[in-house]
Amino acid sequence: MIGRIVKQISNEYTVLVDDELYKCIPKGKFRKLNIRPTVGDIVKVDINDKIITEIHPRKNELIRPVITNVDQAVIVTSVKEPDFSTNLLDKLLVIIEYNNILPIICFTKLDLLNKEELININKYINYYESIGYQIYLNNDLDNIKEIFKDKITVFTGQTGAGKSTLLNKLDSSLDILTAPISQALGRGKHTTRHVELLPVLGGLIADTPGFSAISFDGMEIGDIRDNFIEFNKHRHDCKYKNCMHDREDECAIKNKVKDQTILKSRYDNYINFISKG
């Protein structure tokens, strides 16, 4: 039988097969081949012996969180408590784009902003929408509910941004544990202890642990450049074919930053990323 791994605890895997759940262990050959089944994997199972016998090829794989075959990723992005981080948002967008996953941004906690802060954050929201990203606000529940049918969706973002709270609002039967923001640290406590695919709104949604550290594993600096999507619109106007938009002269991207066509924080984050790459 063919199914999908929806949960892993230690060496026990819960596999969804035709709306039935089976707790299985992987066949010993995977250890010898240094292959580890992962949540999201399409697998062949012997439902009598409860053994995973085969893992189908993966279309993508995320390292943090460890999950495969993802269709879309909702980046839950707090604008306050914890504060809005363009660095983390842009890093997630680049990694998600690189893995051929559709990124969707959901901004949370706008009700905590004063009028001046709201005007400032709207500039960012409008920019990300203008370059092609799907944008939602966390109180826009009816529209958010439309995006999950027949999709494998990852919820991700900084700890304390409201991922679990939003999931509970989308489906109250989930009753996912949430925790308050730590006032001393200014960030939330981890409330999700393992990756699990949950049946929600006609699809499967992963509630994943908040990121404490993420990296561009397996990516070259050219991959980082190529996944800043608005750069691709203008890069052919650069003097050099393989321009890295850093120290080169006659760089179209730097000119677009100067005339504010490209958001300066995006460019600054890009330079930061490639300098550490």
N, C-alpha and C positions, 0 to 999 in steps of 0.2 A: 504494500500500500504506500501511496505517496502522501506526505504531509509536510507541515512546516513546524520547526521548533519555535515555541512561543515562550519558553521559560527554561532557565538553567539554574540549578543549585548544586554546586559541587559537580559530581559526575552523573547526576540524574537530570534527564532532559524531558520536558513535557512537550509532546508532539500533538499538534492538531490535525486530525485526519477525519474528513467528512463530518465536521462539527462535533467530533468526539475527541476527548483528551486521553492520551496514553503516556504514562511515565516509563521512559526507556533509558537504557544505557547504550553507549556506542560500542560497536564491534571492536575487538582488540587490534585489528589491523590498522586503525586510524592512529593509534599511539606509535606503532612501528613506522608509519609513514609521516609522522610528525604533523598530523592533521587533527585539528580540534573542532568538533561541531560547535556551531555558534547560533545564538538566537537569531531567527530570520532565515536560517538555512532551509532550503527545500530538500527533504530527505526521503529515502526509501526505508520503510520499517517492516520488520516482522512483528505483527501485532500479537501473535500467539506467544512468542518468546520475549516480546518487549525489547527488541534490539534494533538499533539504527544500523543498517547494513550498507548504505550508500549516501553520499552527499552530492547533490547536483551542483554544477558550476554556478558560481556566484556572479551577479552582475555588478556588485560593488561591496565594499566592506569598510566600515568605520572602525577605527582603533579605540577611540574614546568618545562615546561608549562603544563597546565591542558588539556590533550588530551587522547583519548582512542583508542584501537584497532590499534596500530601502528605496521607496519611491519619492518621498518628500520629507523635508525637515522643517518643523516649525521652531524658529529661533525666538524663544520667549525673552523679551528684552525689557528689563525694568528701566524706568526713567528716574527713579528715586528710591532709595532704601532697598537695594543698593543703587548707587548712582549709575546713570547711563554711561556705558563704556563703548565708545566707537572702536577702540582697539579690539575688544573681544568680539563685537558684532562683525567687524570686517574680517577678523581671523576665521570665525565660523563660516562666514559667507564664502571665503576663498576655499576652505577645506571642503565644504558641501558642494560647491560648483565643480571642484576638481574631481569629486567622486560621482559626477553625473547624477546628482540628486537635486530635485527642485527645492530651492530655498523659499521659505515663507516667513516673513517677520511679523511677530505679534508684540506690540508695545503694551506694557502694563504700568499701572500705578500713576496714570496721568492725573488722577484726582488729588494726588499729593503735591502737585505743582502750583506755585503762585502764577499770576498772570504773566509776568516777565519770563519765568521759566517755561511756561507753556508756549509762548511765542517762539522762544529759542528752540525748543524741541520739535516744534512743527516744521521748522526749516529743515531739520534732518529727515523727518518723516517724508516731507514733500520731495526731498532730493532722492532718497532711496526709491520712492515710487516712480519718480521721473526717469530713472535709469532702468526700470523694468521689473523691480521686485514687487511681489504681492505683499501688500501691507494690510494688517488688521489691528484694531484696538481691542483690548481684552473684554470690553463691554459689548462688542459687536457679535454676540453669541450666535444669532441666527445665521449670519453669513459664514462664520467660522465653521459651523456644523455642516455646511455644504461641501467641505473640501476633503472629507475623509473616506467617502464611499469607495470601496474596492482598492484602497491604497494602503501601503505600509508606511506609517508615519512615525518619525522620531520627534519627540519634544526635547529641546535642548536649550541651553542658555546658562547664564551665571546662576550660582546657588542663591536662592532667595528671590528670584525674579517672579515667581508665581506659577511655575509649571504645574505643580500638583494641584494648586488651587483652581487653575483654569480647567484642568481635566475634570475635577470634581464638579465644576459648574456645567461642563459639557455633558457629563453623565454622572448624576448624583449617586448612582448605585456603586460606583467605583470606591468611594470612601477612602481615598488615598490619604495617608498620614501627611499632615503639614506641620511646620514648626515656625515659630516667630523668628524675626531677624535678631541676631545677636547685637545688642547695642554697643558692646565693647569692641567688636570686630567690624561692625557695619556690614555684615553679610549674613546670609541665612545659614541654618544648619542643614546638613544632608538629611533628607527624610526618606529617600529611595535607596534601598540597599542592594538591589540587583536589577538587571535589565529584564523586563518582561513585556511581551506583546499582549495588549488587552483588547478584547473585542468592543469597539466603540463606533457607533454611527455607521455601521456597514463596512468598516475597515478594521485594521489592526493598528493600535497606537502603542508606542514604546514610551513609558515613563522612565527616564534614565537619571542616574545620579548627576548632580551638578558638577560642572567642570572645576577642578582645582588647578589643573594644568593641561594645556593642549599644545600640540606641536605640529609642524608641517612634515610629519613622518612620510618619507618616500618622495617628497616633492623637491624639485630643483627650483632655483630662484626664477627661472623662466616660467615655471608652472604657476608660481605666485603671481607674476606679472600678468599672465594670460587669463587669470581668473578674477582680475579686477575688471568686470565686464564693460564698464564705460571706457576703459583705456582702448579696448579693441576697435571702438568706433573711430578713433583719431590716430592710432599708432602708425597707419600707413602714410601719414603726413610728416612723420619724423624723417630727419636727414638720413639716419642709418636704419637699415632694414631690421636689424636685431637690437634696436635701441632698448636699453633698460630704464630709460627715463630718469636717470640719476645724474651722472656727470657729463653726459653728452651735450653738445651744442645743437641748436636748431631742433629742439625736442618739442613736438606738438603737444605732448601731455603736460609738460611744464608750462607751456604757454596757456593751455586751457585752465590750469590751476590759477595762473596769474589773472586771467579774465573771469575767474569764478565759475566757469562752465563745469569744472570738476571741483568737487568739495575738497577744501584744503586738508581736512582731517583724514580723508580717504588717502590722499597722496602721502601725507606724513606717516600714516600707518603703513602704507606700502613700503616706503623707504626704511622704516623700522624693521619690517618683516624681512626684507631682502638683506639688510645689513647683518641680521642675525642668522640668515640662512647659510 
